[in-house]
Amino acid sequence: MSETFTPAELHYRFGGLPYITPYERIVALVDDDERLVELHEFHARGRCTGGAAWEVYHYARTSPLVLDARREGARNIFTCAEGRGELSLVPGIAGAGLEEVRIDGDEVALTYAGLAGGGVAATICRGMAGNVISAEVHEEGGGAGLGRATLRVPAWRKLVIAADDTDDETRGATWSTMNEIAYAIEHEGLADYLLHTIVQLFPDNPFRTTNCCATATVLGLPAVGVGAAVERARELLSERTFSDECGMAWSTHVLPAEAALAFAAEAKRGMVTIEEAREAAAINTELIAVTGERGCIGAMAAVAAHRDPDSAVRLDGPEARR
């Protein structure tokens, strides 16, 4: 019979077991229009890179709901479709996966299943994570058994904020300015700061300062807080920019539109215009001229390319993964 626990109750009941290692945090970012969820799972103690690598490999192979998966250190990022998918678990080959993803009002319900150690991770270890509301443990797992649990976490929104043209010939750096702005927004309690991406743009741009890079950050927050976080980012950019052409772009969608991806690719290969940036933004991105419009061009490209930081820093890499 299933039992439902809070994270504190799981800690009290199972925390003394020598093989229980709590996940650090689980964040679910919801796209209501596309019915997608982007999961950020910070693996056990925020240190377990091996477990994170194992899950990226197995979840992507096992779960039809997992559209893509990647790892950053001990943090996994899964893009998931809403729905239910039957899992065919096989030891060593398909050891664990996501069985169900359901957007349920202000919460997201996630049903995990796994064999042996993968089952322990799917149930008790994940249920202890920060940001988890409750864990309904259907089967505990461990040893050679199956573990299954449904976790409920807040349904947050993904807020991508990007900027370009923040410096001049003697002062400033866009990557660090945006890092500090996102850090300040988190410190003020407006959002969780989740991701930072530097996007290399056409290096022969005559308007560049030196390296010609724009920067995107990803924040997670309740839907009601999006407007305040966007306005705070605009305020901080206006205070900290040294350029009279600083521009900003933002979006709350999990995946960039195809037109945005195409625009980012063009911005890496050659010169693009503010009119082209506006066209690319029309589907699901907003542009803000903080001190001028020119920076909106790079900011738009950075919003589109934010999902793959390792490729975004290259001129020849794919701009984003869908």
C-alpha positions in Angstrom: 0.0 0.0 0.0 1.3 3.5 -0.9 2.3 5.9 1.8 2.7 9.7 1.4 5.5 11.5 3.2 6.8 15.0 3.5 10.6 15.3 3.0 11.0 15.8 6.8 9.1 12.6 7.5 11.2 10.7 5.0 14.3 12.0 6.7 13.0 10.9 10.1 12.0 7.4 9.0 14.8 6.5 6.5 17.6 9.0 7.2 19.5 6.6 9.4 19.9 4.0 6.6 23.5 3.9 5.3 22.5 3.8 1.6 20.1 6.8 1.7 21.6 9.9 0.2 19.2 12.8 -0.3 18.9 14.7 -3.5 19.7 18.4 -3.0 16.8 20.0 -4.9 14.3 19.4 -7.7 12.9 22.3 -9.8 10.1 21.8 -12.3 9.6 24.6 -14.9 6.3 24.5 -16.7 5.3 25.6 -20.2 1.5 25.7 -20.1 1.1 26.4 -23.8 3.2 23.5 -25.0 2.5 21.2 -22.0 6.2 20.7 -21.4 8.2 20.5 -18.1 11.9 21.2 -17.8 13.2 19.4 -14.8 16.4 20.5 -13.0 17.4 17.7 -10.6 20.4 18.4 -8.3 21.6 14.9 -7.5 22.5 13.5 -4.1 24.2 16.1 -1.8 24.9 18.2 -4.9 28.0 16.1 -5.5 27.0 12.8 -7.1 28.2 13.2 -10.7 28.2 9.5 -11.2 24.5 9.1 -10.3 23.7 12.1 -12.5 25.5 10.6 -15.5 23.8 7.2 -14.9 20.3 8.9 -14.9 20.9 11.0 -18.0 21.9 7.8 -19.9 19.1 5.6 -18.6 16.2 8.1 -18.4 16.7 9.3 -22.0 16.7 5.7 -23.2 13.9 4.3 -21.0 11.3 7.1 -20.8 9.3 8.1 -23.8 8.3 11.3 -22.0 11.9 12.5 -21.8 12.5 14.5 -25.0 16.1 15.3 -24.2 18.5 15.1 -21.3 21.9 16.6 -20.4 24.1 16.9 -17.3 25.9 19.8 -15.8 28.1 18.5 -13.0 25.7 16.8 -10.5 22.7 18.5 -12.0 20.5 16.9 -14.6 18.2 18.8 -17.0 15.4 16.9 -18.6 12.9 18.3 -21.1 9.7 16.3 -20.6 6.3 16.0 -22.3 3.2 15.8 -20.1 1.7 12.3 -20.1 2.2 8.7 -19.1 4.5 6.2 -20.7 4.9 2.6 -19.9 8.5 1.7 -18.8 10.2 -1.6 -19.8 12.9 -1.8 -17.1 15.8 -4.1 -17.8 18.8 -4.4 -15.3 21.9 -2.6 -16.6 20.2 -1.5 -19.9 17.1 0.4 -18.8 17.4 0.7 -15.1 15.1 3.6 -14.2 12.9 6.2 -15.8 10.0 8.7 -15.6 6.6 6.9 -15.8 4.3 10.0 -15.6 4.5 13.8 -15.8 1.4 15.6 -14.9 0.9 19.4 -14.6 -1.7 19.7 -11.9 -2.6 23.4 -11.2 0.2 24.9 -9.1 2.0 21.6 -8.8 3.7 19.0 -11.0 3.3 15.3 -10.2 6.3 13.2 -11.3 6.2 9.4 -11.1 9.6 7.7 -11.1 10.4 4.0 -11.2 13.7 2.1 -11.0 15.3 -1.2 -10.3 17.6 -1.8 -7.2 19.7 1.4 -6.6 17.8 3.2 -9.3 14.6 2.5 -7.3 16.1 4.0 -4.1 16.9 7.1 -6.1 13.4 7.2 -7.6 11.7 7.1 -4.2 13.3 8.0 -0.9 16.4 9.9 -2.0 14.4 12.1 -4.4 11.6 12.5 -1.9 14.0 14.1 0.6 15.0 16.8 -1.9 14.5 20.5 -1.3 11.5 22.0 -3.1 9.6 18.7 -2.9 6.1 19.1 -1.4 5.3 15.4 -0.9 6.4 11.9 -2.0 3.9 9.1 -2.4 6.0 5.9 -2.1 4.3 3.1 -4.0 7.2 0.6 -3.6 10.3 1.4 -1.6 12.9 -0.4 -3.8 16.4 -1.4 -2.6 18.2 -4.7 -3.0 16.9 -6.3 -6.2 13.4 -4.8 -5.9 11.4 -2.2 -7.9 11.0 1.3 -6.4 8.2 3.6 -7.5 7.1 7.0 -6.1 5.1 10.0 -7.2 6.7 13.3 -6.1 4.9 16.6 -6.1 6.8 19.8 -6.6 5.7 23.4 -7.3 4.9 24.3 -10.9 7.3 27.1 -11.5 7.9 29.1 -14.7 11.1 29.3 -16.7 12.2 32.9 -17.2 15.1 33.3 -19.7 16.6 36.8 -19.5 19.4 37.8 -21.9 21.3 41.0 -22.6 23.9 42.5 -24.9 25.8 45.7 -25.3 26.5 46.4 -21.6 30.1 47.5 -21.8 32.2 50.2 -23.6 35.9 50.3 -24.7 37.2 50.6 -21.2 34.6 49.2 -18.8 32.2 46.3 -18.3 31.7 42.7 -19.3 28.3 41.3 -20.3 28.8 37.8 -19.0 29.7 39.0 -15.4 27.2 41.7 -15.4 24.4 39.2 -16.1 25.8 36.8 -13.6 25.6 39.4 -10.9 22.2 40.5 -11.9 20.8 37.0 -11.8 22.6 36.4 -8.4 21.0 39.7 -7.1 17.6 38.6 -8.2 18.0 35.3 -6.4 19.4 37.1 -3.3 16.4 39.4 -3.2 14.1 36.3 -3.2 12.5 36.9 -6.6 13.6 33.7 -8.3 16.1 30.8 -8.3 19.1 31.4 -10.5 19.5 28.1 -12.5 21.7 28.6 -15.6 24.1 31.0 -17.4 25.0 30.8 -21.1 27.6 32.9 -23.0 26.7 33.0 -26.7 29.4 33.8 -29.3 28.1 36.0 -32.1 29.6 37.1 -35.4 33.2 38.2 -34.4 33.6 40.7 -37.3 30.6 42.8 -36.2 31.9 46.4 -36.5 29.8 47.4 -33.4 31.4 44.8 -31.1 33.5 45.8 -28.1 36.0 42.9 -28.4 34.7 39.3 -28.2 31.1 39.9 -29.4 29.3 37.7 -26.9 25.8 38.0 -25.5 24.6 36.3 -22.3 21.5 34.5 -21.2 20.4 33.5 -17.7 17.6 31.1 -16.6 15.5 31.8 -13.5 12.9 29.6 -11.9 9.9 31.2 -10.1 6.2 31.1 -9.5 4.1 32.5 -12.4 2.9 35.5 -10.4 6.5 36.7 -9.9 7.6 36.9 -13.6 6.7 40.5 -14.1 8.6 41.7 -11.0 11.7 39.7 -11.9 11.7 41.1 -15.5 11.3 44.6 -14.2 14.1 44.1 -11.6 16.4 42.8 -14.3 15.7 45.9 -16.5 16.3 48.2 -13.5 19.6 46.5 -12.7 20.8 46.6 -16.3 19.9 50.3 -16.6 22.0 51.0 -13.5 25.0 48.9 -14.4 25.4 49.2 -18.2 28.1 51.5 -19.6 26.6 51.4 -23.1 23.9 53.6 -24.6 22.8 50.6 -26.8 22.1 48.1 -24.0 19.2 45.7 -25.0 17.4 42.9 -23.2 15.2 40.0 -24.3 13.1 37.6 -22.2 10.9 34.5 -22.6 8.9 32.1 -20.4 8.8 29.2 -22.8 10.7 26.0 -22.2 11.8 25.7 -25.9 12.8 28.5 -28.3 10.8 28.8 -31.5 12.3 27.6 -34.8 12.4 31.1 -36.0 14.5 32.1 -33.0 16.9 29.2 -33.5 17.3 30.2 -37.2 18.0 33.8 -36.1 20.7 32.8 -33.6 22.4 30.7 -36.3 22.4 33.8 -38.6 23.8 36.0 -35.8 26.7 33.6 -35.5 27.4 33.6 -39.2 27.1 37.3 -40.1 25.3 40.6 -39.5 21.6 40.7 -38.6 19.3 43.6 -38.1 17.0 44.8 -35.3 14.1 44.2 -37.7 15.1 40.6 -38.0 15.4 40.3 -34.3 11.9 41.7 -33.9 10.6 39.1 -36.4 12.3 36.3 -34.5 10.9 37.5 -31.2 7.3 37.8 -32.4 6.4 34.2 -31.5 7.4 33.9 -27.8 10.0 36.5 -26.8 9.9 40.1 -25.6 12.5 42.7 -26.5 13.3 45.7 -24.2 15.5 48.6 -25.3 17.2 49.3 -21.9 19.3 52.2 -23.2 19.1 51.5 -26.9 17.9 48.9 -29.5 21.1 47.5 -30.8 21.7 45.3 -27.8 18.3 43.6 -28.4 19.9 41.8 -31.4 22.4 39.9 -29.4 20.0 39.4 -26.5 17.5 37.8 -28.9 20.1 35.4 -30.2 21.1 34.5 -26.6 17.5 33.7 -25.6 17.4 31.3 -28.5 20.8 29.7 -27.8 20.6 29.4 -24.1 19.8 25.7 -23.8 23.3 24.4 -24.7 26.1 26.5 -23.0 28.9 24.3 -24.4 27.8 24.8 -28.0 26.7 28.4 -27.5 30.3 29.5 -26.9 31.4 28.2 -30.4 30.7 29.7 -33.8 30.3 26.3 -35.4 28.1 24.5 -32.8 24.4 23.9 -32.9 22.7 26.9 -31.2 20.2 24.9 -29.1 18.8 21.4 -28.7 15.1 20.7 -29.0 
